[in-house]
Amino acid sequence: MKILTIHADFIEFEAKKKAMKQAEENIEEGKQRIEECLVVFTAFEKCDETNVKAVADKYVEEIKKIAEQVKTNSLVLYPYAHLSSKLGNPQKAEQLMKDAQEILSKDYEVSRAPFGWYKSFDISCKGHPLSELSREFCVEGDGEKEEVSEALKAEETLVSHHYVLSVDGELSPIEYNKEKKKIVGFDFSNWPGLKKFIKYDLAGSRVANQEPAHVKLMKKHELVDYEPGSDPGNLRYYPKGRFVKGLIERYVTEKVKEYGAMEIEAPIMYDFEHPSLKSYMHRFPARQYTIQTPNKKVFLRFAACFGQFLMSHDAQISYKQLPVRLYEMTRYSFRVEQHGELTGLRRLRAFTMPDTHAFCTDYKQAGEEMLRRVKLSRDIQEGIGLSFSEDLEFAIRITKDFWEENQEFIKKLAKEFNKPVLIEMWDKRFFYFVMKYEWNFVDASDKASTLTTDQMDVENAERYDITYVDKESKKQNPIILHCSPSGAIERVMYALLEKAAIDEKEGRTAKLPLWLSPTQVRLVPVSAEKHLDFCNKLAEEFTKSNVRVDVDDREESVGKRIRQAGQEWTPYTLVIGDEEINNKSNSLNVRIRGQKEDLKMTFDQLVSDIKEKTKGLPYDTLPLPRLLSKRIIFVG
């Protein structure tokens, strides 16, 4: 059961339309208004079904406590399904609220909003410290319980020590001094980004206390939005958002295949009782979605590991073929992230993860392969538009034993980053890996999020019975590397938007990389009657040259259309009038985003400039109609 209580000056609501066939009948028509009341927004959940009476008693008890605290005698019970993603049986929910109304009516004036209807409402919250309260409770029974992995539970109890490893290989222990409210043990004066990252990392909280900057931008630019008709953390992508996401997916896949990985495809759901899978779930710190199918209980994958490991179990592999590299762009992976941690593109429940595993003979080969993947990941991140040195902070998380036995390798790995690295060292190993590295992006709110990561796995080959035949014709278990060279695609988009927000905050020009800009060139005819035909012909030439171009043919002033091009972060804007049509030099007046002065360029020069800046990156066509007058508005 989840409830949200509002101590209100008033609430006014009206039933509009049935939301379900079993909606409550014989309801009061028109608007109902209740003054000076405690409004109890209520969601009856799946786990409440096992002991409805006990839940109802607890529900009444909590309402009475809060009503006493805010000193009100007027209650409004308001069914509100949006508080939960795990709703229980509606008939049981309706009956519970009717029973609660009857019980509470002995001591209070109780109104109840109709069950199973879409309703409009206006509410005025009083605004004192107790005017908004939430409660969550579930009486123990035989109902469905969330599956929480042993690794996730262990994360809360594991003891670790933190250090900074310098480029020169010096290890400095660090800790957070609560009295001075700062990290001591290392001089961060030249490394402000690392300081922010470590401060966030040591805090341990992942809850978003404010809306991240990228959320406003993803909506404003009609890229991505929340989907109220789905589970939280499952987003909708408008044409421009799908365009950006699709191009990044293509680019990462192309680079991983160039590196030598074989692309596969695997199911998104797996048997919950499969012994290898169930064992692995408890070694991975993530919460799972579980589903009861007609045949069995299954879970939705939270990474590409399951499909690739089961595939490798059935394969015949020789030491001569190692390292073997498998890859999948998982659209989608699923994790039941906690509600307070869900934020825009940063942390989701459904996400797209490029996952490449390498199967290696031993630590030496695994180390060489990991260094090769550092270069792959660096090329990918810089190709996407993130600076390896300026936008990313690095962490290596490792067991004490592995550090002591492999210090030279770890120092060599850290040196690849060419800046100080956070080292988290565990006294003992609980997870399936002995070490992993991460590349983290620190956003405009000073919160860090992992992008690239690679892990050295010493358990799963044995767990899944993955073997190769060695030189003596004996079967051996390989070491497995788990790498996401870019991180989740959604999180890459988050990083690009947050980077733009930081740039804007610090006085630089906010923009997307040219290769990801949905519109690369915008043509603005001075007069639709006189200049639109020329713009359309010029747009055809740009399109033939694989340059994305649109035409602002709307009946607005030239100044307003130029301003809107800037608001949409359009890289190149061309105003087309008599001069551009009639000049013999074929020069165009080009407004380049971020530059104060316009440039005179020919068509060929502009196309060449765009081609040079997008060299080696994938191309896709314009995701929206060319003429702005033909476009619908998705957000606003």
N, C-alpha and C positions, 0 to 999 in steps of 0.2 A: 504494500500500500504506500502510495506517495500522496502527500497533501501539501498544498501551498496556501497559507492563510494570509489574507489582507484585511487589516483593520481599516474600514472605509467610511468616508463621509456618506457615500451612497454607492449603490450599484443599480444599474438599470439594464435589463436584458429583455430580449424578445426572441421567441422561437421562430425560425424562418423556414426551415425545410427539414424533412426527415433525413437523417444520416444513415439509417439502417432500417431494414424491414420491421424489426421488432421494436421500433421506437415507441416510447410511451404514448398511449392514447388519451383522449379527453383532457388535453392540456389547456391552460388558460391562454386565450388569445390576446394579442396586443402586448404592449410594453408593461413590464412590471418593475417597480422602483421601490427599493428598500433603503431607508435612511439609517445612519449610525449603526453599522452592523459589522460582524466578522464574517467575511466571505471565505468559505473553505473549498478551494479547488481540489478535486479528488480524482485519483486514478486507482482503480482496482486492478491488481496485477495477477499474473498467472500463479505465483506462489501463494496468493491469498485463498485460492480455491480449495486448498486441502483442509482448511479450518476456518470457515467463513464466520462462525459465531465468535471465535476468539479474536479474529481480526476486527469484527464489528465492535466488540467490547473495547479493544485497544483504540479504535477510531473515535468512539464516543469519549473515552478517557482523555485522549490528547486534545480533543476539541474543548472539553470542559476546562482543562488546564490553561489553555491559551485564552479562552473567553474570560477566565478569572484574572489572568495577567493584564489583559487590556481593558478589563472592567466594562464588558458589554453584555447585554441580555438578549441581543438580536443576532440570530445566526442565519446564514444562507449557505445551504449545501449545493455545490455546483459541480456536476460531473465534468471532468476535464481530461480527456484521453491523452492530450499532448504532453502530459507529465511523464509518460512512460512509453518504452518501446516493447514492453512485455505485458500487454493487457490481458486480463482474465476474461472469463465468460461474462458477456453483457447482462444476461438474465440474473446471474448471481450478484453482479455489481449493482444493478437497479434495486434488487430486493434488499441488499445491504444498506443502501442509502435510505430506502423507505423505512426499514427497521430502525436505523439510527435517528431518523426524523421523529419517529414515534417516541423513542426513548427520551430524546433531548427535549421534546415538546413539554415534558413534565416540568421542566425548570426554565425553559427559554422560549422566546418567540422564534419559531423556526420556519423559514421558507426554503423551498427546494426548486432548483432549475430543472426543467424537463430533461429526461434521459433519452439519448439517442437522436437528438436534434442538432442541426446546425443553428447556432444562436449568435446574434450580435449582442455586444454588451459595452457599456461605458461604466468606468469605475473611477472613484477618486480616493486614492490612498492617503491616509492621514500623515504619513511621513515621520512618525516618531520611531525610536529604536526597535520597538516590538511590533510595528505595523506590518512588517513582512517577515514571515517565519515559514520554514519548511520542515517537514517531518517525513521520515521513511522508516517503515517497520514491516516485518513479515513474521508471523507466528510459525514456529517450526512445525513441519509436517512432512508428508511424503511427496510434496510437489517437486517440480523441476528445479534444480539448483545450478547455479553457474559453475562451470568447470574451470577451476583455477589450477594452473600447473604448479608442480612442486618447485620448479625453478623460480616462478614468480613469487611464491611465498618465501623462498630462500633469499631472494634479492633484498628483502627487508631486514634480514638478519646477518648477512655476510659482512665480515670485517675486512676492510681494505685500508690501504695507506696510499697517500697521494704525494707525488713528486713532480718537479719540473726537470726534464732532461734537456740540457742545452745542446746547441749545435756541436759544441766541442766534446760532448759526451759526459758532462758533469751532471750528477744526479743530486738535486736539492730537495730535501723533504719540505713540504708545505702544509699549513693547516689554517683554518679560519679562526681568527681571534675575535671572540664575541664581544669583549670589552672595547677593543679598538675598531670593531666592525670592519675588519680588512683581512686579507690573506697575507700571512707572514711566511718568510723563508725564501723569497725570491724577489728580485728587483724587476717589477713590471713596467717601469717608466717608458721603455721603448716598445712595449708589447701590450697596448691597451685592449686590443681584441682578445688576446689570450687571457687577460685578467677578467674580462667580462665573462668569457666562456667558463673559466674555472670557478668563478663565483657562482654562476648558475648551476654548474655541475655539482658543486659541493652542497648547494642548498637542498637538492633532492626533490623539490616540488616541481611538478609538471603542469600544475593547474594554471589556466589563463585567467589573470585577474583583470585584464582589459582587452578590448578587441584589438588584435594585431593590425598594423597598417595595411597589410596586403588584402585584408577582407574588404575594406572600402574600395580598393583599387580593382579587385577582381569583379566587383559588382559594377562599379562606375564604367569600366571598359567592356562590360558585357562579355566577360570571359566565363565566369563560373558563379554559381549561386547555391544556396542551400535548397534542398528538395524537401518541402514539408510533407510530401506524400510518401516518404521513405523513412527508414531508420536513420537517426542522426549519424552524421559522419559518412553519408552517401550523398554525393553532390550531383548537380546537373551542370552540363557543359553546353553553353551556347555555341553557335557556329565558330566564333573566333577562339573560344576556349578550347574546343575540340581540335581546331586547326593547330594551335600552339602545342597542345598535348601530343597530337599525332606526329608532328614534325620532330619533337624531342624523342619520342618513342623510336621513330625511324632512324634518327641519327645514332642513338645509343646502340641500337641493334646492328647497324652497319659497322660501327667501330668494334663491337664485340666479335662479330663474325670475321672482321679483318684480323683480329688478334688470334683467331684460330678456333673459336668455340663453335660447336655444332648446335644449331637451333632445334629445339624439340617443342612439343606441346603436350600437356598432361591435364588430367581432370582437375576441377576445382574442389571436389568433395571426396572424402575418403572414409573408410570403415572405422568407426570410433573404437571398435574392439580389436582391430588388427594389432597383434602384439608389438611389432616393431614401431608402428606409428604411434600407438598409445604410449609406449615407453619414451619415444622422442618428444612427444607433446609435453611430458613432465620435465624435460630437460631444457625446454625453450621458454623464456620469460614472456609469454603472451597469453591472452585470454582468447578462447575459441567460441565461434558460433557453432551450435550443435542443432541438428535437424533430424526429426524422425521421418524416414522415408517409408514406403509400403513394405520394404524388405528389412531395413536395419537402421540403427542410429548412425549418423554420419557427422563429420565436422567439416567446415569449410577451411581450406588451406590458408595458412597465414604466411607462407613462403613457397618457393618453388622446390624446396628440398624433397618433399614427399615423392613427387612424380619422378624427379631425376634419380633419387636413390633407389626406388623400386625398379626403374628402368635399368640402372647399373647393376642391380642384383642379378638380373637375368642375362647380363652381357658376359661375353668371354673376352678377357683383357689380358694382354701380355705386358711384361715390364718394358718391352721395346716400344710399346705404344703410349706409355706414360710420359708426360702428363696428358690425361684425357680431359677435354673441356666440354661441358654441356651448358646450354643456355636456354632460358625461356623468359619472355616478357610476360609476366603474370598479370593478365587483366581479367579478374582481379584477385588480390589477396585480401584476407579479411581478419581483423582483430577487434575484439570487443573492448576498445579503449574506454576508459572511464569517462563519464559524461562531462565532468568539469575540465577534462584535458582536451576535448574535441575543439579544435579551433581552425576554421577555414580550411586551407590547403595544407596546413602544417601538421595536423594530427587527425587522421581519419579512421573510419572503421572499414572502408573499402578503398583500396589503393592499388596502383599499378607499379609492380616491383620488377625491374630487370635483375635477374638472378643468374650468376654463372658460377658453376662449381668446377674445380679442377681436382682431379684424382692423381696423387703424387706418391712416389715410392717411399720417401723418407723426409726427414726434416730438411736435409740439404736441398733436395729438389723442390720441396714446398717453399723454402725460403727464396730460392731463385725465381720461382713462379710468382711469388708474392711481389717481389721487386718488379717483375715484368708487368704485373697488374697495376702497380703504382703508376707506372708510365701511361698505361692504357687509361686509367681513371683521370690522370692529370690532363691528358689530351682531350678527354670527353668534357670535363668540367670547363676547361678554357674554351673549347669549341662552343659549348652552350652559351658562355658569356660571363662566367665567374672567374675572378682572378685567383690563381693558386696561392699567391703570396699575400694578397690583401683581403680576400673575402672568406678565407677558410682558416679554421683553427684545428689543431691535430691532437688526437689522444691515442694512447696505446694502453690497452687494458690486459693484464697479464698475471699469471700465477708467479709466486715467489720462486718456486723451483725452476720454472722455465726461464725466468730472468737470470738466475744464477748460472744456468747451464748454457745460455745463449745470448750473453750480454753483447758480444760483438755484432751479432746479427741485428739485435734490436737497435743498437747505436747506428748501424749502417742504414737501417730502415728510417730512423728518425732523421738522419742526415739528408735523406732524399727530400724532406720537407723544407730544409734550410731555414728553420726557425724553431724556437723552443717548443717542446711537446709536453702535454700533460701525461704523466704515467700514473695509472691506478694499479696497485699491486695487491692481489688477494693472498692471504696466508695459505689458503688451500683452494683446490679446484672443486667447484660444484657443477659448473656448466659443462657442455660437451666440448668446449674449446679451451686450449691452454693460453691462447692470446688472440687479440684482435686489434685492428687499428680502425680509427674513425676520422672522418673529415667533417667538421661541424661548421655551420653557418650561424653567426650571431646577428639577430634581426634588429629592427628599429626599436623594439621593446627590451633589448638586451637579453632576450631568451635565445638559447642555442638549440639547434636541431641537427641531427646527424644526416649527412648526405651519403658520401662514399663510405663503405665499410668492407673489411675483409677479415675472415676468421679462420684460425687453424684448428680444425676439428680432429680429435683423436679418438672419438667414440663411435660415430655413426657407421663407419665402414663395418665394424664388428656387429653393431646392432642390426644392420640391414643385410648382413652377410654379403658384403661387396668385396670381391677378391680379385687379385691379379696373379698370374703365374710368374714367379721369379726365375733367375738364371738356373737354379737347381730344379726347376719344374715343380716347385712347391707353391702352394697357395698362400698368399699374404694379404693382409688388409691394408689398403692405401690410407694415407693421410688425405683429408678432404679440405679444400679451401672453399669458403663461402664468400663470394664477392658480389656486391651490388655496386658497379663502377660509378653510377651517378646518384644512387639512392632512389627512393620512390619518385616517379615522374611528377606527381602532384607536389611533392616537397621541393623539387627543382623549380617548378613554377612559383611556389611560395618564395623561394630564395631570390628569384629574379625580380619579383614584385617588391619584396622587402628592400632589396638593393636599390631599386628605383626610388622607394620612399626615403631611404637614407640619403641618396644623392640629392633629392629635392630639399630635404631638411637642412642639408649642409650647403645649399646654394648652387648645386650642380643641376644639370638637366636630367629629369626623369625620362626614361625610355626603355623599350625592350630592344634586345639585339636586332639588327637589321634583318637577319635571316628569319627571325620569329615574328616580325611585325606583320600583322594580317594585311595591311596596306603599306606598300613601300613608297609609292608615288601617288599623290593626289593632284588632280587637275581641277582648277577652279576657273571656269569660263566667266569673263566679265559680264557678258550678255548671253543668255541661253539662245536667243534668237540669232545672234550674229556669230557666236563662237563655239556653240555646242557641237556642231558637225565636225569642226576641226579637232576638238578634244576627243571625240569618239574615234576618229581616224588615228590620232596620235596614241590613244589608249590601245588600239589594236596592235600598233607597232611595238609598244612596250610588252604587251601580252605575248606576242610572237618571240620576244627576246627573253621570255621567262622572268619578267618583272611584274610584280603584282601592282596593279594600278586601278584607281577608281575615279569617278567624275562627280563632283559636287554640283549637280544641276538644279539645286533647289532655289526657290525664289527668295533668297536672302541677300543681304548686302555682301559685297566682296570681303569687307573687313570681318564680318561675323563668320563667314565661312573659313577664312584664314585662321581666326581664333579657334574655331572648332577643330580644325586640322591639328592645331597645336595641343588642344585638350585631349585629342585622341592619340597623341605621341606619334603623329605621322612623320616619318623620317625626311621625306622630300615633298614640298608643296610648290606647284607651278601655277601661277596666275596667267591665264591665256586671254589676251586681248588683241586688238588690231596690230600692235607692234610685233607680237610674236608670230602672227600669221603672215605679215607682210615683209618682215626683214629678210634680206637676201643672205645673211650669214647663217641662217637657220639656228641662231642662238636662242636659248630659253633662259628666262629669269628664274633661278632655282633658290628657293628658301630652304635651307638645311637646318633641321632641328638641332639646337644647341649652338648655332653660329649666329653672330649678330648681323653680319653683312650677307646679303644675297649674292649669289655667284652667277655669272653668265656661262652657260655650258651648252654645247650642242647635244642633241639626242644621243649620239654615239658616245660622247664623253660621259654623260650621266649613266647610261647603261653600263659602260666599262667600269665606272666607279662602283656601282652596285655589285657587279660581277666579282670585282676584286675583293670587296669586303665580305662577300658570302661564298668565297671559293672553298670547295671541299665540303660544303654543307648541303643538306637535302633541300629540295624546292617543292612547293605545292602551290596550287592555284588559289586565287582569291576566294575566301570562304563565304562571301556575301555578294549580292547583286552589285554590278559595277556602278550603276547609277544610284546615288544616295537617296533619291526620291522614291526608289523602289524598295527600300529597306524598312523592315518592321522594327519596332522598338521592343526589346526584350525586357529591359529594366527601366523603370521610371514611372 
